Amino acid sequence: MADKLKVTLVKSPIGAVPKHKKTITAMGLTKMHKTVEMPDNKATRGMIQQVQYMVKVEEV
């Protein structure tokens, strides 16, 4: 397992479930195609799993 994950927003959260919008914001993804590096832990994996239809994930 990698120690960091690169998470990129590939689908707009407009029209998404409000809880999913808040999750995207909490991850630091504010604009389309923005990429953030996050630690690879269970909390991060849970956030990604919740909004997996809106993000692309790569192991670093």
PDBQT receptor file of N, H, CA, C and O in Angstrom, charges set to zero:
ATOM      1  N   MET A   1       0.836  -1.185   0.000  1.00  0.00    +0.000 N 
ATOM      2  CA  MET A   1       0.000   0.000   0.000  1.00  0.00    +0.000 C 
ATOM      3  C   MET A   1       0.882   1.251   0.000  1.00  0.00    +0.000 C 
ATOM      4  O   MET A   1       1.905   1.307   0.683  1.00  0.00    +0.000 OA
ATOM      5  N   ALA A   2       0.476   2.218  -0.757  1.00  0.00    +0.000 N 
ATOM      6  H   ALA A   2      -0.355   2.172  -1.312  1.00  0.00    +0.000 HD
ATOM      7  CA  ALA A   2       1.215   3.487  -0.801  1.00  0.00    +0.000 C 
ATOM      8  C   ALA A   2       0.899   4.308   0.446  1.00  0.00    +0.000 C 
ATOM      9  O   ALA A   2      -0.120   4.090   1.102  1.00  0.00    +0.000 OA
ATOM     10  N   ASP A   3       1.780   5.253   0.766  1.00  0.00    +0.000 N 
ATOM     11  H   ASP A   3       2.608   5.430   0.233  1.00  0.00    +0.000 HD
ATOM     12  CA  ASP A   3       1.528   6.073   1.942  1.00  0.00    +0.000 C 
ATOM     13  C   ASP A   3       0.788   7.358   1.607  1.00  0.00    +0.000 C 
ATOM     14  O   ASP A   3       0.356   8.075   2.510  1.00  0.00    +0.000 OA
ATOM     15  N   LYS A   4       0.634   7.661   0.317  1.00  0.00    +0.000 N 
ATOM     16  H   LYS A   4       0.985   7.079  -0.416  1.00  0.00    +0.000 HD
ATOM     17  CA  LYS A   4      -0.117   8.849  -0.122  1.00  0.00    +0.000 C 
ATOM     18  C   LYS A   4      -1.022   8.466  -1.292  1.00  0.00    +0.000 C 
ATOM     19  O   LYS A   4      -0.729   7.533  -2.041  1.00  0.00    +0.000 OA
ATOM     20  N   LEU A   5      -2.113   9.195  -1.435  1.00  0.00    +0.000 N 
ATOM     21  H   LEU A   5      -2.351   9.952  -0.827  1.00  0.00    +0.000 HD
ATOM     22  CA  LEU A   5      -3.035   9.014  -2.553  1.00  0.00    +0.000 C 
ATOM     23  C   LEU A   5      -3.231  10.354  -3.241  1.00  0.00    +0.000 C 
ATOM     24  O   LEU A   5      -3.370  11.385  -2.583  1.00  0.00    +0.000 OA
ATOM     25  N   LYS A   6      -3.240  10.336  -4.580  1.00  0.00    +0.000 N 
ATOM     26  H   LYS A   6      -3.127   9.498  -5.115  1.00  0.00    +0.000 HD
ATOM     27  CA  LYS A   6      -3.568  11.545  -5.343  1.00  0.00    +0.000 C 
ATOM     28  C   LYS A   6      -5.035  11.428  -5.741  1.00  0.00    +0.000 C 
ATOM     29  O   LYS A   6      -5.427  10.495  -6.442  1.00  0.00    +0.000 OA
ATOM     30  N   VAL A   7      -5.831  12.372  -5.291  1.00  0.00    +0.000 N 
ATOM     31  H   VAL A   7      -5.513  13.130  -4.721  1.00  0.00    +0.000 HD
ATOM     32  CA  VAL A   7      -7.264  12.359  -5.554  1.00  0.00    +0.000 C 
ATOM     33  C   VAL A   7      -7.598  13.552  -6.448  1.00  0.00    +0.000 C 
ATOM     34  O   VAL A   7      -7.263  14.691  -6.123  1.00  0.00    +0.000 OA
ATOM     35  N   THR A   8      -8.261  13.283  -7.580  1.00  0.00    +0.000 N 
ATOM     36  H   THR A   8      -8.533  12.357  -7.844  1.00  0.00    +0.000 HD
ATOM     37  CA  THR A   8      -8.616  14.318  -8.548  1.00  0.00    +0.000 C 
ATOM     38  C   THR A   8     -10.126  14.353  -8.733  1.00  0.00    +0.000 C 
ATOM     39  O   THR A   8     -10.763  13.311  -8.893  1.00  0.00    +0.000 OA
ATOM     40  N   LEU A   9     -10.696  15.550  -8.710  1.00  0.00    +0.000 N 
ATOM     41  H   LEU A   9     -10.179  16.397  -8.581  1.00  0.00    +0.000 HD
ATOM     42  CA  LEU A   9     -12.134  15.719  -8.941  1.00  0.00    +0.000 C 
ATOM     43  C   LEU A   9     -12.401  15.703 -10.436  1.00  0.00    +0.000 C 
ATOM     44  O   LEU A   9     -11.901  16.564 -11.160  1.00  0.00    +0.000 OA
ATOM     45  N   VAL A  10     -13.189  14.729 -10.916  1.00  0.00    +0.000 N 
ATOM     46  H   VAL A  10     -13.595  14.029 -10.328  1.00  0.00    +0.000 HD
ATOM     47  CA  VAL A  10     -13.438  14.604 -12.351  1.00  0.00    +0.000 C 
ATOM     48  C   VAL A  10     -14.905  14.828 -12.722  1.00  0.00    +0.000 C 
ATOM     49  O   VAL A  10     -15.228  14.927 -13.906  1.00  0.00    +0.000 OA
ATOM     50  N   LYS A  11     -15.792  14.909 -11.735  1.00  0.00    +0.000 N 
ATOM     51  H   LYS A  11     -15.530  14.828 -10.774  1.00  0.00    +0.000 HD
ATOM     52  CA  LYS A  11     -17.207  15.164 -12.002  1.00  0.00    +0.000 C 
ATOM     53  C   LYS A  11     -17.677  16.259 -11.057  1.00  0.00    +0.000 C 
ATOM     54  O   LYS A  11     -17.335  16.265  -9.875  1.00  0.00    +0.000 OA
ATOM     55  N   SER A  12     -18.449  17.165 -11.580  1.00  0.00    +0.000 N 
ATOM     56  H   SER A  12     -18.728  17.160 -12.541  1.00  0.00    +0.000 HD
ATOM     57  CA  SER A  12     -18.919  18.290 -10.781  1.00  0.00    +0.000 C 
ATOM     58  C   SER A  12     -19.867  17.832  -9.671  1.00  0.00    +0.000 C 
ATOM     59  O   SER A  12     -20.734  16.989  -9.901  1.00  0.00    +0.000 OA
ATOM     60  N   PRO A  13     -19.702  18.387  -8.469  1.00  0.00    +0.000 N 
ATOM     61  CA  PRO A  13     -20.609  18.034  -7.378  1.00  0.00    +0.000 C 
ATOM     62  C   PRO A  13     -21.961  18.760  -7.448  1.00  0.00    +0.000 C 
ATOM     63  O   PRO A  13     -22.806  18.571  -6.573  1.00  0.00    +0.000 OA
ATOM     64  N   ILE A  14     -22.168  19.579  -8.466  1.00  0.00    +0.000 N 
ATOM     65  H   ILE A  14     -21.481  19.732  -9.177  1.00  0.00    +0.000 HD
ATOM     66  CA  ILE A  14     -23.462  20.244  -8.621  1.00  0.00    +0.000 C 
ATOM     67  C   ILE A  14     -24.530  19.173  -8.835  1.00  0.00    +0.000 C 
ATOM     68  O   ILE A  14     -24.401  18.334  -9.727  1.00  0.00    +0.000 OA
ATOM     69  N   GLY A  15     -25.561  19.202  -8.034  1.00  0.00    +0.000 N 
ATOM     70  H   GLY A  15     -25.665  19.884  -7.310  1.00  0.00    +0.000 HD
ATOM     71  CA  GLY A  15     -26.639  18.232  -8.158  1.00  0.00    +0.000 C 
ATOM     72  C   GLY A  15     -26.379  16.952  -7.372  1.00  0.00    +0.000 C 
ATOM     73  O   GLY A  15     -27.218  16.051  -7.372  1.00  0.00    +0.000 OA
ATOM     74  N   ALA A  16     -25.248  16.858  -6.712  1.00  0.00    +0.000 N 
ATOM     75  H   ALA A  16     -24.567  17.590  -6.712  1.00  0.00    +0.000 HD
ATOM     76  CA  ALA A  16     -24.937  15.669  -5.911  1.00  0.00    +0.000 C 
ATOM     77  C   ALA A  16     -25.640  15.755  -4.562  1.00  0.00    +0.000 C 
ATOM     78  O   ALA A  16     -26.169  16.800  -4.183  1.00  0.00    +0.000 OA
ATOM     79  N   VAL A  17     -25.635  14.651  -3.856  1.00  0.00    +0.000 N 
ATOM     80  H   VAL A  17     -25.206  13.801  -4.163  1.00  0.00    +0.000 HD
ATOM     81  CA  VAL A  17     -26.208  14.593  -2.509  1.00  0.00    +0.000 C 
ATOM     82  C   VAL A  17     -25.455  15.606  -1.634  1.00  0.00    +0.000 C 
ATOM     83  O   VAL A  17     -24.226  15.656  -1.694  1.00  0.00    +0.000 OA
ATOM     84  N   PRO A  18     -26.146  16.405  -0.834  1.00  0.00    +0.000 N 
ATOM     85  CA  PRO A  18     -25.477  17.414  -0.007  1.00  0.00    +0.000 C 
ATOM     86  C   PRO A  18     -24.345  16.853   0.865  1.00  0.00    +0.000 C 
ATOM     87  O   PRO A  18     -23.324  17.518   1.041  1.00  0.00    +0.000 OA
ATOM     88  N   LYS A  19     -24.507  15.661   1.404  1.00  0.00    +0.000 N 
ATOM     89  H   LYS A  19     -25.336  15.121   1.260  1.00  0.00    +0.000 HD
ATOM     90  CA  LYS A  19     -23.457  15.052   2.215  1.00  0.00    +0.000 C 
ATOM     91  C   LYS A  19     -22.204  14.792   1.372  1.00  0.00    +0.000 C 
ATOM     92  O   LYS A  19     -21.083  14.940   1.859  1.00  0.00    +0.000 OA
ATOM     93  N   HIS A  20     -22.396  14.410   0.121  1.00  0.00    +0.000 N 
ATOM     94  H   HIS A  20     -23.307  14.290  -0.275  1.00  0.00    +0.000 HD
ATOM     95  CA  HIS A  20     -21.262  14.166  -0.771  1.00  0.00    +0.000 C 
ATOM     96  C   HIS A  20     -20.563  15.473  -1.140  1.00  0.00    +0.000 C 
ATOM     97  O   HIS A  20     -19.340  15.503  -1.271  1.00  0.00    +0.000 OA
ATOM     98  N   LYS A  21     -21.322  16.545  -1.305  1.00  0.00    +0.000 N 
ATOM     99  H   LYS A  21     -22.316  16.521  -1.198  1.00  0.00    +0.000 HD
ATOM    100  CA  LYS A  21     -20.724  17.859  -1.570  1.00  0.00    +0.000 C 
ATOM    101  C   LYS A  21     -19.810  18.272  -0.424  1.00  0.00    +0.000 C 
ATOM    102  O   LYS A  21     -18.709  18.775  -0.647  1.00  0.00    +0.000 OA
ATOM    103  N   LYS A  22     -20.279  18.054   0.810  1.00  0.00    +0.000 N 
ATOM    104  H   LYS A  22     -21.173  17.645   0.991  1.00  0.00    +0.000 HD
ATOM    105  CA  LYS A  22     -19.480  18.406   1.980  1.00  0.00    +0.000 C 
ATOM    106  C   LYS A  22     -18.226  17.547   2.076  1.00  0.00    +0.000 C 
ATOM    107  O   LYS A  22     -17.175  18.021   2.507  1.00  0.00    +0.000 OA
ATOM    108  N   THR A  23     -18.334  16.295   1.679  1.00  0.00    +0.000 N 
ATOM    109  H   THR A  23     -19.187  15.909   1.329  1.00  0.00    +0.000 HD
ATOM    110  CA  THR A  23     -17.172  15.411   1.692  1.00  0.00    +0.000 C 
ATOM    111  C   THR A  23     -16.125  15.888   0.692  1.00  0.00    +0.000 C 
ATOM    112  O   THR A  23     -14.933  15.902   1.001  1.00  0.00    +0.000 OA
ATOM    113  N   ILE A  24     -16.559  16.275  -0.493  1.00  0.00    +0.000 N 
ATOM    114  H   ILE A  24     -17.527  16.263  -0.744  1.00  0.00    +0.000 HD
ATOM    115  CA  ILE A  24     -15.644  16.787  -1.524  1.00  0.00    +0.000 C 
ATOM    116  C   ILE A  24     -14.936  18.043  -1.008  1.00  0.00    +0.000 C 
ATOM    117  O   ILE A  24     -13.727  18.194  -1.187  1.00  0.00    +0.000 OA
ATOM    118  N   THR A  25     -15.689  18.940  -0.370  1.00  0.00    +0.000 N 
ATOM    119  H   THR A  25     -16.670  18.817  -0.224  1.00  0.00    +0.000 HD
ATOM    120  CA  THR A  25     -15.103  20.163   0.182  1.00  0.00    +0.000 C 
ATOM    121  C   THR A  25     -14.118  19.841   1.304  1.00  0.00    +0.000 C 
ATOM    122  O   THR A  25     -13.058  20.460   1.395  1.00  0.00    +0.000 OA
ATOM    123  N   ALA A  26     -14.462  18.881   2.151  1.00  0.00    +0.000 N 
ATOM    124  H   ALA A  26     -15.324  18.378   2.076  1.00  0.00    +0.000 HD
ATOM    125  CA  ALA A  26     -13.587  18.498   3.258  1.00  0.00    +0.000 C 
ATOM    126  C   ALA A  26     -12.282  17.888   2.748  1.00  0.00    +0.000 C 
ATOM    127  O   ALA A  26     -11.255  17.968   3.422  1.00  0.00    +0.000 OA
ATOM    128  N   MET A  27     -12.320  17.290   1.579  1.00  0.00    +0.000 N 
ATOM    129  H   MET A  27     -13.154  17.225   1.031  1.00  0.00    +0.000 HD
ATOM    130  CA  MET A  27     -11.113  16.705   0.992  1.00  0.00    +0.000 C 
ATOM    131  C   MET A  27     -10.224  17.777   0.365  1.00  0.00    +0.000 C 
ATOM    132  O   MET A  27      -9.088  17.496  -0.017  1.00  0.00    +0.000 OA
ATOM    133  N   GLY A  28     -10.734  19.001   0.258  1.00  0.00    +0.000 N 
ATOM    134  H   GLY A  28     -11.656  19.229   0.569  1.00  0.00    +0.000 HD
ATOM    135  CA  GLY A  28      -9.946  20.094  -0.308  1.00  0.00    +0.000 C 
ATOM    136  C   GLY A  28     -10.103  20.234  -1.802  1.00  0.00    +0.000 C 
ATOM    137  O   GLY A  28      -9.320  20.932  -2.445  1.00  0.00    +0.000 OA
ATOM    138  N   LEU A  29     -11.106  19.578  -2.366  1.00  0.00    +0.000 N 
ATOM    139  H   LEU A  29     -11.742  19.011  -1.843  1.00  0.00    +0.000 HD
ATOM    140  CA  LEU A  29     -11.349  19.655  -3.805  1.00  0.00    +0.000 C 
ATOM    141  C   LEU A  29     -12.389  20.733  -4.068  1.00  0.00    +0.000 C 
ATOM    142  O   LEU A  29     -13.573  20.550  -3.786  1.00  0.00    +0.000 OA
ATOM    143  N   THR A  30     -11.940  21.858  -4.611  1.00  0.00    +0.000 N 
ATOM    144  H   THR A  30     -10.978  22.007  -4.841  1.00  0.00    +0.000 HD
ATOM    145  CA  THR A  30     -12.836  22.998  -4.793  1.00  0.00    +0.000 C 
ATOM    146  C   THR A  30     -13.219  23.217  -6.242  1.00  0.00    +0.000 C 
ATOM    147  O   THR A  30     -14.282  23.773  -6.517  1.00  0.00    +0.000 OA
ATOM    148  N   LYS A  31     -12.373  22.791  -7.186  1.00  0.00    +0.000 N 
ATOM    149  H   LYS A  31     -11.509  22.339  -6.963  1.00  0.00    +0.000 HD
ATOM    150  CA  LYS A  31     -12.647  23.012  -8.605  1.00  0.00    +0.000 C 
ATOM    151  C   LYS A  31     -12.442  21.715  -9.381  1.00  0.00    +0.000 C 
ATOM    152  O   LYS A  31     -11.773  20.793  -8.915  1.00  0.00    +0.000 OA
ATOM    153  N   MET A  32     -13.022  21.664 -10.552  1.00  0.00    +0.000 N 
ATOM    154  H   MET A  32     -13.566  22.413 -10.931  1.00  0.00    +0.000 HD
ATOM    155  CA  MET A  32     -12.859  20.503 -11.429  1.00  0.00    +0.000 C 
ATOM    156  C   MET A  32     -11.385  20.310 -11.778  1.00  0.00    +0.000 C 
ATOM    157  O   MET A  32     -10.656  21.277 -11.994  1.00  0.00    +0.000 OA
ATOM    158  N   HIS A  33     -10.965  19.068 -11.828  1.00  0.00    +0.000 N 
ATOM    159  H   HIS A  33     -11.557  18.282 -11.651  1.00  0.00    +0.000 HD
ATOM    160  CA  HIS A  33      -9.612  18.657 -12.209  1.00  0.00    +0.000 C 
ATOM    161  C   HIS A  33      -8.535  19.114 -11.224  1.00  0.00    +0.000 C 
ATOM    162  O   HIS A  33      -7.348  19.095 -11.550  1.00  0.00    +0.000 OA
ATOM    163  N   LYS A  34      -8.942  19.522 -10.031  1.00  0.00    +0.000 N 
ATOM    164  H   LYS A  34      -9.906  19.538  -9.767  1.00  0.00    +0.000 HD
ATOM    165  CA  LYS A  34      -7.969  19.841  -8.989  1.00  0.00    +0.000 C 
ATOM    166  C   LYS A  34      -7.523  18.531  -8.339  1.00  0.00    +0.000 C 
ATOM    167  O   LYS A  34      -8.332  17.630  -8.115  1.00  0.00    +0.000 OA
ATOM    168  N   THR A  35      -6.231  18.441  -8.041  1.00  0.00    +0.000 N 
ATOM    169  H   THR A  35      -5.575  19.173  -8.222  1.00  0.00    +0.000 HD
ATOM    170  CA  THR A  35      -5.673  17.240  -7.435  1.00  0.00    +0.000 C 
ATOM    171  C   THR A  35      -5.088  17.580  -6.071  1.00  0.00    +0.000 C 
ATOM    172  O   THR A  35      -4.403  18.589  -5.907  1.00  0.00    +0.000 OA
ATOM    173  N   VAL A  36      -5.368  16.723  -5.101  1.00  0.00    +0.000 N 
ATOM    174  H   VAL A  36      -5.924  15.903  -5.235  1.00  0.00    +0.000 HD
ATOM    175  CA  VAL A  36      -4.791  16.869  -3.769  1.00  0.00    +0.000 C 
ATOM    176  C   VAL A  36      -4.148  15.544  -3.368  1.00  0.00    +0.000 C 
ATOM    177  O   VAL A  36      -4.593  14.473  -3.778  1.00  0.00    +0.000 OA
ATOM    178  N   GLU A  37      -3.094  15.638  -2.560  1.00  0.00    +0.000 N 
ATOM    179  H   GLU A  37      -2.732  16.508  -2.227  1.00  0.00    +0.000 HD
ATOM    180  CA  GLU A  37      -2.463  14.442  -2.008  1.00  0.00    +0.000 C 
ATOM    181  C   GLU A  37      -2.974  14.265  -0.594  1.00  0.00    +0.000 C 
ATOM    182  O   GLU A  37      -2.953  15.193   0.214  1.00  0.00    +0.000 OA
ATOM    183  N   MET A  38      -3.436  13.049  -0.309  1.00  0.00    +0.000 N 
ATOM    184  H   MET A  38      -3.454  12.296  -0.966  1.00  0.00    +0.000 HD
ATOM    185  CA  MET A  38      -3.981  12.746   1.011  1.00  0.00    +0.000 C 
ATOM    186  C   MET A  38      -3.286  11.521   1.566  1.00  0.00    +0.000 C 
ATOM    187  O   MET A  38      -2.825  10.676   0.799  1.00  0.00    +0.000 OA
ATOM    188  N   PRO A  39      -3.200  11.402   2.886  1.00  0.00    +0.000 N 
ATOM    189  CA  PRO A  39      -2.589  10.198   3.465  1.00  0.00    +0.000 C 
ATOM    190  C   PRO A  39      -3.468   8.977   3.205  1.00  0.00    +0.000 C 
ATOM    191  O   PRO A  39      -4.694   9.077   3.157  1.00  0.00    +0.000 OA
ATOM    192  N   ASP A  40      -2.828   7.838   3.040  1.00  0.00    +0.000 N 
ATOM    193  H   ASP A  40      -1.832   7.757   3.078  1.00  0.00    +0.000 HD
ATOM    194  CA  ASP A  40      -3.567   6.605   2.788  1.00  0.00    +0.000 C 
ATOM    195  C   ASP A  40      -3.905   5.956   4.125  1.00  0.00    +0.000 C 
ATOM    196  O   ASP A  40      -3.101   5.218   4.695  1.00  0.00    +0.000 OA
ATOM    197  N   ASN A  41      -5.107   6.245   4.615  1.00  0.00    +0.000 N 
ATOM    198  H   ASN A  41      -5.760   6.845   4.152  1.00  0.00    +0.000 HD
ATOM    199  CA  ASN A  41      -5.572   5.633   5.859  1.00  0.00    +0.000 C 
ATOM    200  C   ASN A  41      -7.053   5.293   5.717  1.00  0.00    +0.000 C 
ATOM    201  O   ASN A  41      -7.666   5.572   4.687  1.00  0.00    +0.000 OA
ATOM    202  N   LYS A  42      -7.610   4.698   6.743  1.00  0.00    +0.000 N 
ATOM    203  H   LYS A  42      -7.112   4.471   7.579  1.00  0.00    +0.000 HD
ATOM    204  CA  LYS A  42      -9.002   4.248   6.652  1.00  0.00    +0.000 C 
ATOM    205  C   LYS A  42      -9.988   5.401   6.513  1.00  0.00    +0.000 C 
ATOM    206  O   LYS A  42     -10.997   5.263   5.822  1.00  0.00    +0.000 OA
ATOM    207  N   ALA A  43      -9.720   6.526   7.150  1.00  0.00    +0.000 N 
ATOM    208  H   ALA A  43      -8.900   6.639   7.712  1.00  0.00    +0.000 HD
ATOM    209  CA  ALA A  43     -10.618   7.680   7.069  1.00  0.00    +0.000 C 
ATOM    210  C   ALA A  43     -10.660   8.221   5.638  1.00  0.00    +0.000 C 
ATOM    211  O   ALA A  43     -11.730   8.514   5.104  1.00  0.00    +0.000 OA
ATOM    212  N   THR A  44      -9.483   8.348   5.029  1.00  0.00    +0.000 N 
ATOM    213  H   THR A  44      -8.614   8.110   5.463  1.00  0.00    +0.000 HD
ATOM    214  CA  THR A  44      -9.412   8.843   3.659  1.00  0.00    +0.000 C 
ATOM    215  C   THR A  44     -10.072   7.869   2.702  1.00  0.00    +0.000 C 
ATOM    216  O   THR A  44     -10.818   8.278   1.812  1.00  0.00    +0.000 OA
ATOM    217  N   ARG A  45      -9.804   6.585   2.877  1.00  0.00    +0.000 N 
ATOM    218  H   ARG A  45      -9.198   6.253   3.600  1.00  0.00    +0.000 HD
ATOM    219  CA  ARG A  45     -10.406   5.559   2.009  1.00  0.00    +0.000 C 
ATOM    220  C   ARG A  45     -11.937   5.590   2.110  1.00  0.00    +0.000 C 
ATOM    221  O   ARG A  45     -12.631   5.388   1.114  1.00  0.00    +0.000 OA
ATOM    222  N   GLY A  46     -12.457   5.841   3.313  1.00  0.00    +0.000 N 
ATOM    223  H   GLY A  46     -11.893   6.005   4.123  1.00  0.00    +0.000 HD
ATOM    224  CA  GLY A  46     -13.911   5.917   3.490  1.00  0.00    +0.000 C 
ATOM    225  C   GLY A  46     -14.507   7.111   2.767  1.00  0.00    +0.000 C 
ATOM    226  O   GLY A  46     -15.577   7.013   2.166  1.00  0.00    +0.000 OA
ATOM    227  N   MET A  47     -13.806   8.250   2.828  1.00  0.00    +0.000 N 
ATOM    228  H   MET A  47     -12.937   8.330   3.317  1.00  0.00    +0.000 HD
ATOM    229  CA  MET A  47     -14.284   9.442   2.114  1.00  0.00    +0.000 C 
ATOM    230  C   MET A  47     -14.290   9.185   0.608  1.00  0.00    +0.000 C 
ATOM    231  O   MET A  47     -15.238   9.545  -0.090  1.00  0.00    +0.000 OA
ATOM    232  N   ILE A  48     -13.224   8.562   0.121  1.00  0.00    +0.000 N 
ATOM    233  H   ILE A  48     -12.454   8.270   0.688  1.00  0.00    +0.000 HD
ATOM    234  CA  ILE A  48     -13.119   8.270  -1.314  1.00  0.00    +0.000 C 
ATOM    235  C   ILE A  48     -14.210   7.301  -1.739  1.00  0.00    +0.000 C 
ATOM    236  O   ILE A  48     -14.813   7.478  -2.798  1.00  0.00    +0.000 OA
ATOM    237  N   GLN A  49     -14.471   6.285  -0.937  1.00  0.00    +0.000 N 
ATOM    238  H   GLN A  49     -13.981   6.141  -0.078  1.00  0.00    +0.000 HD
ATOM    239  CA  GLN A  49     -15.490   5.299  -1.283  1.00  0.00    +0.000 C 
ATOM    240  C   GLN A  49     -16.873   5.944  -1.382  1.00  0.00    +0.000 C 
ATOM    241  O   GLN A  49     -17.689   5.551  -2.216  1.00  0.00    +0.000 OA
ATOM    242  N   GLN A  50     -17.131   6.930  -0.530  1.00  0.00    +0.000 N 
ATOM    243  H   GLN A  50     -16.468   7.249   0.148  1.00  0.00    +0.000 HD
ATOM    244  CA  GLN A  50     -18.436   7.600  -0.522  1.00  0.00    +0.000 C 
ATOM    245  C   GLN A  50     -18.664   8.396  -1.814  1.00  0.00    +0.000 C 
ATOM    246  O   GLN A  50     -19.789   8.458  -2.311  1.00  0.00    +0.000 OA
ATOM    247  N   VAL A  51     -17.614   8.998  -2.353  1.00  0.00    +0.000 N 
ATOM    248  H   VAL A  51     -16.701   8.947  -1.949  1.00  0.00    +0.000 HD
ATOM    249  CA  VAL A  51     -17.753   9.855  -3.542  1.00  0.00    +0.000 C 
ATOM    250  C   VAL A  51     -16.970   9.304  -4.730  1.00  0.00    +0.000 C 
ATOM    251  O   VAL A  51     -16.494  10.075  -5.564  1.00  0.00    +0.000 OA
ATOM    252  N   GLN A  52     -16.830   7.985  -4.818  1.00  0.00    +0.000 N 
ATOM    253  H   GLN A  52     -17.217   7.359  -4.141  1.00  0.00    +0.000 HD
ATOM    254  CA  GLN A  52     -16.003   7.374  -5.846  1.00  0.00    +0.000 C 
ATOM    255  C   GLN A  52     -16.483   7.672  -7.268  1.00  0.00    +0.000 C 
ATOM    256  O   GLN A  52     -15.694   7.584  -8.209  1.00  0.00    +0.000 OA
ATOM    257  N   TYR A  53     -17.750   8.019  -7.441  1.00  0.00    +0.000 N 
ATOM    258  H   TYR A  53     -18.391   8.091  -6.677  1.00  0.00    +0.000 HD
ATOM    259  CA  TYR A  53     -18.263   8.335  -8.772  1.00  0.00    +0.000 C 
ATOM    260  C   TYR A  53     -17.852   9.730  -9.246  1.00  0.00    +0.000 C 
ATOM    261  O   TYR A  53     -18.074  10.078 -10.406  1.00  0.00    +0.000 OA
ATOM    262  N   MET A  54     -17.254  10.531  -8.358  1.00  0.00    +0.000 N 
ATOM    263  H   MET A  54     -17.074  10.248  -7.415  1.00  0.00    +0.000 HD
ATOM    264  CA  MET A  54     -16.844  11.892  -8.709  1.00  0.00    +0.000 C 
ATOM    265  C   MET A  54     -15.330  12.089  -8.733  1.00  0.00    +0.000 C 
ATOM    266  O   MET A  54     -14.854  13.135  -9.176  1.00  0.00    +0.000 OA
ATOM    267  N   VAL A  55     -14.568  11.103  -8.265  1.00  0.00    +0.000 N 
ATOM    268  H   VAL A  55     -14.955  10.254  -7.905  1.00  0.00    +0.000 HD
ATOM    269  CA  VAL A  55     -13.119  11.300  -8.151  1.00  0.00    +0.000 C 
ATOM    270  C   VAL A  55     -12.337  10.198  -8.862  1.00  0.00    +0.000 C 
ATOM    271  O   VAL A  55     -12.844   9.107  -9.122  1.00  0.00    +0.000 OA
ATOM    272  N   LYS A  56     -11.080  10.528  -9.165  1.00  0.00    +0.000 N 
ATOM    273  H   LYS A  56     -10.668  11.414  -8.954  1.00  0.00    +0.000 HD
ATOM    274  CA  LYS A  56     -10.124   9.557  -9.693  1.00  0.00    +0.000 C 
ATOM    275  C   LYS A  56      -8.999   9.465  -8.678  1.00  0.00    +0.000 C 
ATOM    276  O   LYS A  56      -8.528  10.487  -8.179  1.00  0.00    +0.000 OA
ATOM    277  N   VAL A  57      -8.559   8.237  -8.364  1.00  0.00    +0.000 N 
ATOM    278  H   VAL A  57      -8.942   7.407  -8.769  1.00  0.00    +0.000 HD
ATOM    279  CA  VAL A  57      -7.569   8.026  -7.314  1.00  0.00    +0.000 C 
ATOM    280  C   VAL A  57      -6.350   7.323  -7.896  1.00  0.00    +0.000 C 
ATOM    281  O   VAL A  57      -6.472   6.354  -8.645  1.00  0.00    +0.000 OA
ATOM    282  N   GLU A  58      -5.167   7.830  -7.534  1.00  0.00    +0.000 N 
ATOM    283  H   GLU A  58      -5.068   8.617  -6.925  1.00  0.00    +0.000 HD
ATOM    284  CA  GLU A  58      -3.911   7.206  -7.926  1.00  0.00    +0.000 C 
ATOM    285  C   GLU A  58      -3.052   7.044  -6.683  1.00  0.00    +0.000 C 
ATOM    286  O   GLU A  58      -3.032   7.918  -5.816  1.00  0.00    +0.000 OA
ATOM    287  N   GLU A  59      -2.335   5.913  -6.597  1.00  0.00    +0.000 N 
ATOM    288  H   GLU A  59      -2.351   5.203  -7.301  1.00  0.00    +0.000 HD
ATOM    289  CA  GLU A  59      -1.403   5.712  -5.491  1.00  0.00    +0.000 C 
ATOM    290  C   GLU A  59      -0.082   6.354  -5.846  1.00  0.00    +0.000 C 
ATOM    291  O   GLU A  59       0.392   6.239  -6.977  1.00  0.00    +0.000 OA
ATOM    292  N   VAL A  60       0.517   7.036  -4.869  1.00  0.00    +0.000 N 
ATOM    293  H   VAL A  60       0.132   7.130  -3.950  1.00  0.00    +0.000 HD
ATOM    294  CA  VAL A  60       1.799   7.717  -5.114  1.00  0.00    +0.000 C 
ATOM    295  C   VAL A  60       2.908   6.935  -4.438  1.00  0.00    +0.000 C 
ATOM    296  O   VAL A  60       4.073   7.325  -4.513  1.00  0.00    +0.000 OA
TER     297      VAL A  60
